[in-house]
Amino acid sequence: MRALGRLAWAVAAVYVAATAIFALVVLSPDRDRIALQWARSLQGRDADLPESPPLSEQYVAWLEAFLTLEWGQSSVAARLVGSSEGPVSNLTAVLDGLSVTLTYAVPATACAFALALVTGYRAARNPTAASSRLFAGSFYLVFGLPNFFIAGVIFFTLQDAEPGWFPESYEIGAGFTASNLLWLSLPAVVLASHLLAGYFRYSRAESRVSLKEQFVKFARAKGAGKRRVARHVLRADALSLVTLFVTELLSILLVTVFVVEVVFEIPGIGLLTYRGILGREIELVMVLTMVFSMIAILASIAQDLAASTLDARIGGKR
């Protein structure tokens, strides 16, 4: 029943998101249509243009096109995937962009999560230690700096240094070559550092609370060593950080992805969205907005599943 409830909620959320995006686009003024009407009126011609289909038909067509993956074509997407044969399918562009983004975002997020758990626990266990103060000071500094500033510093430092072993840019259309993977290490470092700084604050706070909990005192009373106590505390902290990821840090992740991909010219989902907005590719922007909505919905479901796995009390209610 719990799984069916999650599925029903996800379907309803996708439907609401699709409806909201359609309404936003329909209610927005069509500048091209307004300009054409103005030009026709200046020429002394009838300014009225052929009427659009009824909104109900447009809405059904939009839902049908999205569900059947008929997402149209885009010239902007063609340039980002390295195609010289004209517009390419938006579906192909989105899949290619997602693959590039996930290649650096997943390892960066996992590393930030793991390091934050360990450093947060150490800082909570020994709050007066020099290493704890160093971790806290460094992470607060990184979190306070705008991510575009960190990305810019790394980018221009490499441009000035011109190391022979490091690529000059991401080679579009070449796939995941060694050179491109090395270039993707730049956004991975920026993303991991920013997420690590955010995770660390909450990990340290949660570890402080967990170390005072009854289950820790009970474990110590039974003779559990430091490693066993740490394992209990980190498990409890992981549950809190998984919840935090969807509620707070997912937005930071998405914003950072946009920034680093624009700065480093990486043909991922962030740069594709940015170029689509500049090029006024309405179909592409609508599809990408739906993709981001679905990512948030799937992340929420993943959070629920992870919580059920990490917390025995939740898992036992299935």
N, C-alpha and C positions, 0 to 999 in steps of 0.2 A: 504493500500500500504506500509506503514511504517513497519508493522508486516511482510509482505511478503519479504520486503527488508532485514530485520534482519534474517529471516529464510534462504533466499538464501545465505546471507553472511556466516552464520554458516555452511551450507552444503559445501560451497566452501572452507572454512577454514579447516574443518575436512578432506576433500579430499586432500588438499595441505599438511596437517600434516601427513596423512597416506602415501602419496607419498614420502615425505622427509624422514620419518623414514625407509621406505622400502629401499630407495636409500642408506641411511647411513649404514644399515646393509649389503646390497649386496656389496657395495664398500669396506667395511672393510675386511681385510685379515682374512681368516678362519684358525686359528692357529692349530686346530685339523687336518684339511685336509693337511696343510703343514707338520705337524709332521708325519702324516701317509705316505705321499709321501717320506719323508726323510728316514723313517724306511724301506720302501719297497726298496728304492734304495740301502741302506746299505746291505740288504739281497740279492742283485743282482737280484731282481725281477723287473718287469715293474712298474715304478713309477707312471704311469698314472692311475688315478682312474676313475670310471664311470662318465661321464659328467652329470652335473646337468641339469634339465629341462630348457628350454628357459626362459629368464627373463620375457617375457610377460606372460607366464603361471604362473610363481612364483608370479608375481604382482597381477594377477587376483585371484589366490588362497589366497593371503594375504588379499585382500580386502573382498573377500567372507567370509573368516574365521572370520574376525573382525566383519563384519556386521551381521553374523548369530550367533555370540557369541561362535563360536567354537575356543576357545582360548588355547586349549591344556591342558596338565597337568604338574605339577611341584612337585618335591620332597621337594624343599625348602619351598614351600607354605604349604605342608603337615605338616611340623614341626611347622609352625607358627599358624596353626589352630588347632593343637593338635590331628591330625589324626595319628593313628598307623597302618593304613591299606594300606600303600603305597602312591604313588602320588595322589594328589587331583586336581580337575579342577581349572585352573587359574581363571575362572570366579568366582567360590566360594571363592577363596582366595582374589580376588580383592574386592568383595562385603563385606566380613568379615573385611578386612583391612579398607575399607572406613567407615564402621559402627563404628569401634573403633576410628578412627581418628576424624570423625565428632562429636562423643560423647563429646570430650573435646574441639575441635577446634571451633565449632559453638558458644557455650556459652562464651568461652574466647574472641573470636572476637567481639561478641555483647557487652560484658561488657567493653572491651577496647574502642569500638566505643562510647558507651554512656558516659563513664567516661571522655574520651578525649573531647567530646563536652562541657560537663559541666565545667570541670577544665580549658579548653582553654578559654571559655567565661569569667569565673571569673578572670582569669589572664589578659585578655585583658581589662576588665572593670576596674579593680583595679591593674594596673601594678606595683605600688609601695608597695602594701600590702605585709606583711610578708608571708602570705599563698601563694601568687602568686610566690614569690621568692623561697619558699620551693618547690612548685610543679615543677617549672622550673628546679631547681637544681637537684632534685631527678630524674626527668624523663631524663634529659640529662645524668646523671650518669648511669642510667639503659640502655639507648640507646647506650652509649659508651662501655658498657661491652659486650663481646661476649656472645651469648646465651648459648653456650656450657659451659661457665664458671659459669653462673647463675645456669644452670641445675646441674652441677657438685657439686657446693656448697650445694644446697638443698639436693642432693642425698647423699653425704658423711656425711652431718650433721645428716640426719635421720639414716644413718648406724651407726654412732657413738653413737647417743642418744638412739637408739633402743627403741622407745616408744612402749609399749605393745598394744596400741590401733591402731597403724598404721601397715598396711601390709608390709611384707618384699619385695614383688615383685608382678607383675601382674601374676595371675594364668591363663595360657593359656588353652583354651578349657572350662573354667568354665562359660563363658558368662558374662553378666553385673551384677555380684553380688555386694553386698555392699562393700566388700573388694576391688574388682577391680575398682569400681567407685571412691572409696577413693584414690586409687593409681593414677587414671587418673586426680585427682586434681593437682598433681605435674606438669605435662606438661601444664595443663590449666593455672596455675599461671605463669609459665615461658613464655608461648605464650602471655598471656594477658599483662604481664608487658612489653614485648618487643614491641608489637603492640601499647600499650598505649603511650609509650614514643615517637614512631613515629607519631602517630595521634595527640598527644598534640601539637607538634610544628606547625603543619599545622592548627590545630583548633584555636590556639591562634592568628596566623597570619591572618586567615580568619575573625576572630571575630573583630580584630582591624580595618580591612577594612570595614566590615559590619556596625560597630558602627558609621562610618562616612558617610554612604550612605544616600541618600535622603529619602528613605522609613522609616528609623529610625527617622530622624528629623521630618518627617510628622506625624509619630505615636506619638511622644512625644508632638508635637504641638496639637494633638487631645486629649491629656490628658491620653495617655496610660501609665500604670504603669510599674514598672520594670519587672514584670513577662510577661506582654504582649510584651514588647520590646524584652525580652530575647527569647520568643517563635519565634518572627520574625527572630531574628539573628541566632538562632540555626537551623531554617529551611533552611536558606541560607547557613549556614556552612555545614549542612549535605549533601547538594548537591555537594559541593566541595570535601568533604571527600569521598563520594561514588565514585567520579571520580578518586580520588587519590588511592583508594583501588586497582583498577585494574591496573592502570598505574605504580604504584610504590610498594605498600605494599603487593601485591599478591606474589611477589618473596620472600619477607621477610617471609611471612607466610609459604611458601613451604619449605624454607631453615630451618626455626625454627622447623617445623614438623619433618623433617629428623633428626635434631640434638637431639631433646628431645626423640624421639622414640628409637633412637639408645642408648642413655645414660640410659634411664629408661626401656629399653627392653620391649617396648609396641608393640604388634603385629598389628600395624596399617599400613597404606599404605606406610609410609616412611621407616619403618624397612623392609617391604616386598621388596621394591625396592632395598634397601641396600644389603639384603641377596641374592636377585636375581642376582645382579651385581657380588658379590663375588663368587656365585655358577655358574656363566656364564650360567644362564638360559635365553637364547636368546629370546625364545617365551614370557616368562614372562616379561622381560625387555621391549620388543617391545609393549606389551599390556599396561603396566604401563605408558610408554611414551605417548601412545595415550590417555590414561585416563587423564594424566596431561594436555595434549593439549586440550582435551575437557572441562576440568574444567576451563581452562583459557578462552576458547571461551564462555562457558556458563556464566562465571563471567562478561565478557564484555557485553553480552546481558542483564544480570541482572542489570548491571550498567546503561545501556540505559533505561531500564524500570523504574528503581528507579529515574533516572533523570527526566523522563517524569512525574512521579508521584509527585516529590518534586517541580519541577519548572513548574508553571502554564503556562509560556510562551511556553514551549515545549509541554506540554500536550494539549494546545489549538490548536496546529497545526495538530493534528491527523485528 
